[in-house]
Amino acid sequence: MNMDTGAFKKGMRHLAASVCLITTRHGAERGGLTATAVCSVSAEPPQLLVCVNRDASAHPLIVASRIFAVNVLAPCHRSIAERFAGMDGVEGDARFVDLGDWRTLQTGAPVLHGCPVTFDCKVVNTTVAGTHTIVIGEILDVALDAANLPLLYAQGAFMGSETLKAAP
């Protein structure tokens, strides 16, 4: 039985998720992409995974450098999310030029200042799955900004998380 790809994609739109920038650096070249396919893997050692389309311009940079950062975006970063999703036609290192305050942590991967959280990672494993590579990273450093809430994505739209209520 063949799965209807359209139904699959419509179903996946119901999975609300934090909007993240996956950023990397290989030598002087920076790269990045907007992603929602990010998940914790382990607390001991601290690891997470990201799913990166093998056609993404940042994919070969992540594979070659073996480093990446997961920047969980805030609502004020919507234009950056759109840029790194390719919505404004800017590509490669130029995506970093006029938007955002970029810094680095331990690995040297670009880190966007003002994110609710950024995880700085080294690649420990990769697995090809369909059109994507599942990249497992060991978290080497974390930058927290508790004053900012995450930007969310669901039903094909960006949304703020200010209406979320803490669990009792």
C-alpha positions in Angstrom: 0.0 0.0 0.0 1.4 3.4 -1.0 0.9 6.3 1.4 -0.7 9.4 -0.1 2.0 12.0 0.2 -0.5 14.8 0.2 -2.3 13.3 3.2 0.9 12.8 5.0 1.9 16.4 4.5 -1.5 17.7 5.6 -1.3 15.5 8.7 2.2 16.8 9.6 0.8 20.4 9.5 -1.0 19.5 12.8 2.3 19.0 14.6 3.0 22.4 16.2 6.7 22.9 16.8 9.3 25.4 17.8 10.9 27.2 14.8 14.6 26.6 14.8 17.6 27.8 12.8 20.2 25.1 12.3 23.4 26.9 11.7 27.0 25.8 11.0 30.4 26.9 9.9 33.0 25.1 7.8 36.1 27.3 7.7 35.0 30.8 6.7 31.7 29.6 5.2 28.6 29.8 7.3 25.3 28.1 6.4 21.9 27.5 7.9 18.3 26.5 7.5 15.0 26.9 9.2 13.7 23.7 10.7 11.1 22.3 13.0 12.3 18.7 12.9 14.4 18.9 16.2 14.1 16.4 19.1 15.9 15.6 22.3 17.6 12.2 22.2 19.3 11.7 25.6 20.1 13.6 28.8 23.1 11.5 29.6 25.0 12.4 27.5 23.0 15.4 26.4 22.1 14.9 22.8 19.5 16.1 20.3 18.7 15.3 16.7 17.9 17.4 13.7 16.6 16.3 10.3 18.3 18.1 7.4 17.2 17.8 3.8 20.2 16.5 1.8 19.4 19.2 -0.8 19.8 22.0 1.8 22.9 24.2 1.1 23.9 23.8 4.8 23.9 20.0 4.6 27.4 19.5 3.2 28.7 22.1 5.7 27.3 20.2 8.7 28.7 16.9 7.4 32.1 18.4 6.7 32.5 20.5 9.8 30.8 18.1 12.2 29.3 21.0 14.2 26.0 22.8 14.3 23.9 25.0 16.6 20.1 24.8 17.1 18.8 28.3 17.7 15.2 28.2 19.0 13.7 31.4 17.6 11.6 34.0 19.3 8.6 35.7 17.6 10.8 38.8 16.9 12.9 36.5 14.7 10.2 35.7 12.1 12.0 37.6 9.3 15.1 35.6 10.0 13.1 32.3 9.9 11.7 33.3 6.6 15.2 34.2 5.2 16.7 30.9 6.3 13.7 29.1 4.8 14.7 30.6 1.4 11.6 32.9 1.3 13.5 36.1 0.3 15.9 34.6 -2.2 19.1 35.3 -0.1 21.4 32.3 0.0 24.5 31.0 1.7 26.6 33.3 3.9 24.6 36.3 2.8 21.7 35.1 5.0 23.7 36.2 8.0 24.7 39.7 6.8 22.0 42.2 7.7 19.7 40.3 10.0 20.4 39.3 13.6 23.2 39.6 16.2 25.5 36.6 15.5 27.9 35.3 18.0 29.6 31.9 18.7 29.9 29.5 21.6 32.2 26.5 22.0 32.1 25.0 18.5 32.3 28.2 16.5 28.9 27.6 14.8 26.9 30.8 14.4 24.6 31.5 17.3 21.8 34.1 17.1 21.7 36.3 20.2 18.3 36.7 21.9 16.9 33.2 21.2 15.0 31.6 24.1 17.6 28.8 23.9 20.5 27.8 21.7 22.2 24.4 21.8 25.8 24.2 20.5 26.6 20.7 19.2 29.2 18.4 17.7 28.0 15.7 15.4 28.2 12.2 16.9 26.2 10.2 14.4 24.3 10.5 11.1 21.7 8.3 9.4 20.2 8.8 6.0 16.4 8.6 6.0 14.6 9.2 2.7 15.4 12.7 1.5 17.0 13.7 4.8 19.9 13.0 7.1 19.2 12.6 10.7 22.0 14.3 12.5 22.6 13.5 16.2 24.6 16.1 18.1 26.1 16.0 21.5 25.3 19.3 23.2 28.5 21.0 24.3 27.1 24.4 25.4 23.7 26.0 26.0 22.7 29.7 25.9 19.4 30.6 27.6 17.3 33.8 27.5 14.3 33.0 29.7 12.8 36.4 28.9 11.9 35.2 25.3 9.3 32.7 24.4 9.6 30.4 21.3 8.2 31.1 17.9 5.9 28.2 16.8 4.9 26.8 13.4 1.7 24.9 12.7 -0.9 24.7 9.9 1.5 26.4 7.6 1.8 29.6 9.7 4.1 31.1 12.3 2.5 31.9 15.6 3.6 33.2 19.0 3.5 31.1 22.1 2.3 33.8 24.5 -1.1 32.1 24.9 0.4 28.9 26.2 -0.3 28.2 29.8 2.1 26.4 32.1 1.0 23.0 33.2 -0.2 22.8 36.8 
